[in-house]
Every structure is written in structure tokens, then in C-alpha cells.
């Protein structure tokens, strides 16, 4: 048995897949140092198959980096070749020379109301731009001009876990919590949690990536929550 860490409650949003671990209280705490906290988006755009998400706060130095790592805003003139290349629209920085960038960090996306096609996705970062608090990733879609959208983003943790346990909140009432992957819904799920039926589920395989576990709900109340516990 590994060490137990209780993350607290994660709230499900009806019709929108929500990552159970990233949305848990521990990760959304404003007192937690990055990476690990949820960072709200401010806007997005898509150009030539490359999406750009602009964050509503300062770009963390870790968690949103491409293969070349965090490239700071130029502090001298002219900027270095790498820094200039990092800002070119439609020309992703990929020092590995293949597609997609294999060594970029992964970011979890959910809660977008306009760019709903981002919801439930775990994307690999191509590069970032601290000057605009933005990061980019490959995304096959028609071009979209810069559009406001307060979706949620969170770095995928480097740690994998021996087991992840979800238990429905005691205030769930008659609503249901569906557990599955990024496509989870009322018609696609691996478990259905309720106070009147199955209260909890534990997933164990010795090497679980937390970003692979998502929840949805039958109701819209903020009390539709699950308690998240990790076992290292």
C-alpha cells in the first residue's frame, strides 16, 4: 500500500467533461505554487492547424513549455534567433524535427464555452510566449480569429499513481456522477456513482496518469462533486 493523499472535492459540470484530479480542491487552491494549479484562459485562436491559448494570468515558468523549455521575454535588442522564431505565427518551434513535438509538456483543457472542441483534450505544447502569457499546440480545425473564452487549463502532473479513488459527495442527492475518459457523458462511461447505488470507484494499475480520468454529471448543481484520493 502506497502513501495516501486526499485532494478534496472536484465539481462536475453537466455536459462538459471535467478532469477529476486537476479539478480537485488541492489543485485549484490559489495558495498552491505552480505547476499544479488551474489557470483560466482569457482567449484562443487557431491558425493553420495551430491553436494559441492566452492565459488570464502570468504564464507559469513550468507546465506550459514546448521542447525548448521556457523561453523568456527578450531582455536585449535585438532578440535572439530562438526568441524571434518562438513568436512566428504558423511556424511552430520543434527542435526534434518531427510531428508533433514529442518533448513538450502536456496541458489539460476543459470548461471552454466557445472552443468546446478543446474540452476533454490533453495537448502537447509546441512553444510559449511569456510576453503574451500564451502557449501553442497542434489542433486540426478551421482558422478562428482571437476569441474570448474563459476555459480551464492545468499542467498534466509528471507523477503517475498506483491507484486513484473517487467517491461521490454526500450532498449528491439524486444526481449521478459518470466516470470515464475525455469523452465521458451520460451515454459513455465506465462507472456511474450515486448515493443510492455505487458510491465510489478505485482505479489501480501501478502507473495511472491522472489526466486520463474525467467526470460528468446528470445534474447542474454545484454539489455534484467527487472526493479525489491518490495512492502513490
C-alpha positions as CSV (number, residue, x, y, z in Angstrom):
1,X,0.0,0.0,0.0
2,X,1.4,3.4,-1.0
3,X,1.1,6.8,0.7
4,X,-2.4,8.3,0.5
5,X,-3.1,11.8,-0.5
6,X,-6.6,13.3,-0.3
7,X,-7.0,16.1,-2.8
8,X,-10.6,17.1,-1.8
9,X,-13.7,17.7,-3.9
10,X,-13.9,18.1,-7.7
11,X,-17.1,19.6,-9.2
12,X,-18.6,18.0,-12.3
13,X,-20.2,20.3,-14.9
14,X,-23.1,18.8,-16.8
15,X,-22.4,18.2,-20.4
16,X,-18.7,19.2,-20.1
17,X,-16.0,16.6,-19.3
18,X,-14.1,17.6,-16.2
19,X,-10.7,16.1,-15.2
20,X,-11.3,14.7,-11.8
21,X,-7.8,15.2,-10.4
22,X,-6.9,18.5,-11.9
23,X,-10.3,20.0,-10.9
24,X,-9.9,18.8,-7.2
25,X,-9.7,21.4,-4.5
26,X,-6.0,20.9,-3.9
27,X,-5.1,21.8,-7.5
28,X,-7.4,24.7,-7.7
29,X,-6.1,26.3,-4.5
30,X,-4.7,29.8,-5.1
31,X,-2.1,29.1,-2.4
32,X,-0.5,26.2,-4.3
33,X,2.7,27.0,-6.2
34,X,2.7,26.2,-9.9
35,X,2.7,23.8,-11.7
36,X,-0.4,22.1,-10.5
37,X,-2.9,24.9,-10.2
38,X,-5.7,25.5,-12.6
39,X,-5.1,28.6,-14.8
40,X,-8.1,30.2,-16.5
41,X,-7.8,31.0,-20.2
42,X,-8.7,34.5,-21.5
43,X,-8.9,33.8,-25.2
44,X,-7.9,31.5,-28.0
45,X,-7.2,31.5,-31.8
46,X,-6.4,28.9,-34.4
47,X,-4.2,29.5,-37.5
48,X,-3.1,26.9,-40.0
49,X,-3.7,24.0,-37.6
50,X,-2.0,25.6,-34.6
51,X,-4.1,26.7,-31.7
52,X,-2.9,29.5,-29.3
53,X,-4.4,29.9,-25.9
54,X,-3.8,33.1,-24.0
55,X,-4.0,32.7,-20.2
56,X,-5.8,35.2,-18.0
57,X,-2.7,35.4,-15.7
58,X,1.1,35.2,-15.9
59,X,2.4,32.2,-17.8
60,X,4.0,29.8,-15.3
61,X,7.6,29.0,-15.9
62,X,6.9,25.3,-15.8
63,X,4.0,23.2,-17.0
64,X,3.3,25.0,-20.3
65,X,6.6,24.6,-22.1
66,X,7.5,23.2,-25.5
67,X,10.6,21.1,-26.4
68,X,12.9,24.1,-26.0
69,X,11.6,24.8,-22.5
70,X,10.5,28.2,-21.1
71,X,11.8,31.0,-23.4
72,X,11.7,34.3,-21.6
73,X,10.8,37.6,-23.0
74,X,13.9,39.2,-24.7
75,X,15.8,41.5,-22.3
76,X,18.0,42.8,-25.0
77,X,17.8,44.2,-28.6
78,X,17.8,42.5,-31.0
79,X,16.2,39.4,-29.6
80,X,18.0,36.1,-30.1
81,X,17.2,33.9,-33.1
82,X,15.3,31.4,-30.9
83,X,13.2,34.1,-29.2
84,X,12.2,35.6,-32.6
85,X,11.4,32.2,-34.0
86,X,9.3,31.4,-31.0
87,X,7.0,34.3,-31.9
88,X,6.4,33.5,-35.5
89,X,2.8,32.7,-36.3
90,X,2.2,29.4,-38.0
91,X,5.8,28.2,-37.7
92,X,5.9,26.0,-34.5
93,X,9.2,25.6,-32.7
94,X,10.1,21.9,-32.8
95,X,13.7,21.2,-32.2
96,X,13.1,17.4,-32.7
97,X,12.2,17.8,-36.3
98,X,9.1,15.6,-36.3
99,X,5.3,16.0,-35.7
100,X,4.0,16.6,-33.2
101,X,6.6,18.0,-30.8
102,X,7.4,14.9,-28.6
103,X,9.1,16.6,-25.7
104,X,6.7,19.4,-25.0
105,X,4.8,19.4,-21.7
106,X,1.2,18.4,-21.6
107,X,-1.8,20.6,-20.7
108,X,-5.3,19.5,-19.8
109,X,-8.2,21.6,-21.3
110,X,-11.8,21.8,-20.1
111,X,-14.7,24.2,-19.5
112,X,-14.4,26.2,-22.7
113,X,-17.8,27.6,-23.8
114,X,-16.9,28.7,-27.3
115,X,-14.0,26.4,-28.2
116,X,-15.9,23.4,-26.9
117,X,-13.8,21.2,-29.2
118,X,-10.9,21.8,-26.7
119,X,-12.9,20.2,-23.9
120,X,-11.6,16.8,-22.8
121,X,-8.3,17.2,-24.6
122,X,-4.8,16.7,-23.3
123,X,-2.5,18.6,-25.7
124,X,1.3,18.7,-26.2
125,X,2.8,22.2,-26.1
126,X,4.8,23.4,-29.1
127,X,6.1,26.6,-27.6
128,X,5.0,29.5,-25.4
129,X,5.3,33.3,-25.3
130,X,5.7,34.8,-21.9
131,X,5.2,38.3,-23.3
132,X,1.6,37.4,-24.2
133,X,1.1,34.7,-21.5
134,X,0.2,32.2,-24.2
135,X,1.1,28.7,-25.4
136,X,0.5,26.9,-28.6
137,X,-0.3,23.3,-29.7
138,X,-1.3,21.5,-32.9
139,X,-5.1,21.3,-33.4
140,X,-6.8,20.3,-36.6
141,X,-9.6,22.9,-37.1
142,X,-10.6,25.7,-39.4
143,X,-8.9,29.0,-38.6
144,X,-10.5,31.0,-35.8
145,X,-9.7,34.7,-35.1
146,X,-8.9,35.7,-31.5
147,X,-11.9,34.9,-29.4
148,X,-12.6,35.4,-25.7
149,X,-13.2,32.2,-23.8
150,X,-12.6,31.6,-20.1
151,X,-11.8,27.9,-20.3
152,X,-9.7,26.0,-17.8
153,X,-6.2,24.8,-18.2
154,X,-3.9,22.8,-16.0
155,X,-0.4,21.1,-16.5
156,X,-0.6,17.3,-16.5
157,X,1.3,16.1,-13.4
158,X,4.6,14.4,-14.1
159,X,3.7,11.8,-11.4
160,X,1.7,8.7,-12.2
161,X,-0.1,6.9,-9.4
162,X,-0.6,3.3,-8.1
163,X,-4.3,4.0,-7.6
164,X,-6.9,6.8,-7.8
165,X,-10.1,6.6,-5.8
166,X,-13.3,8.7,-6.5
167,X,-16.2,8.8,-4.1
168,X,-19.4,10.8,-4.7
169,X,-20.1,13.7,-2.4
170,X,-22.6,13.1,0.4
171,X,-24.6,16.0,-1.0
172,X,-25.1,14.5,-4.4
173,X,-28.8,13.9,-3.7
174,X,-30.5,12.1,-6.6
175,X,-28.0,13.2,-9.3
176,X,-25.4,10.9,-10.9
177,X,-21.7,11.2,-11.5
178,X,-20.3,9.5,-14.6
179,X,-16.6,8.4,-14.7
180,X,-14.7,7.8,-17.9
181,X,-12.2,9.3,-20.2
182,X,-12.2,12.6,-22.0
183,X,-15.3,11.5,-23.9
184,X,-17.3,10.8,-20.8
185,X,-21.1,11.5,-20.9
186,X,-24.4,10.1,-19.7
187,X,-24.2,7.6,-22.5
188,X,-20.4,6.9,-22.4
189,X,-18.9,6.0,-19.0
190,X,-17.2,3.2,-17.2
191,X,-18.9,3.8,-13.8
192,X,-22.0,5.6,-12.6
193,X,-21.7,6.9,-9.0
194,X,-24.8,7.7,-6.9
195,X,-25.8,7.9,-3.2
196,X,-28.4,5.2,-3.9
197,X,-26.0,2.8,-5.7
198,X,-22.3,2.6,-6.3
199,X,-20.7,5.2,-4.0
200,X,-17.1,5.0,-5.2
201,X,-14.6,3.5,-7.7
202,X,-10.9,2.8,-7.4
203,X,-8.7,2.5,-10.4
204,X,-5.4,0.7,-9.9
205,X,-2.6,-0.3,-12.3
206,X,0.6,0.9,-10.6
207,X,1.1,3.6,-13.3
208,X,-2.0,5.7,-13.8
209,X,-1.8,9.1,-15.5
210,X,-4.3,11.3,-13.6
211,X,-5.2,13.3,-16.8
212,X,-6.9,10.2,-18.2
213,X,-9.8,10.2,-15.6
214,X,-12.8,12.5,-16.3
215,X,-16.2,13.1,-14.8
216,X,-19.6,14.3,-16.0
217,X,-22.9,14.6,-14.2
218,X,-26.7,14.3,-14.7
219,X,-27.4,17.5,-12.8
220,X,-26.1,21.1,-12.9
221,X,-25.9,21.8,-9.1
222,X,-22.5,22.8,-7.7
223,X,-23.0,20.0,-5.2
224,X,-22.4,17.4,-7.9
225,X,-18.9,16.5,-6.7
226,X,-16.5,13.6,-6.1
227,X,-13.8,13.3,-3.4
228,X,-10.5,12.5,-5.0
229,X,-7.8,10.4,-3.3
230,X,-4.4,9.4,-4.8
231,X,-2.3,6.5,-3.8
232,X,1.4,6.8,-4.6
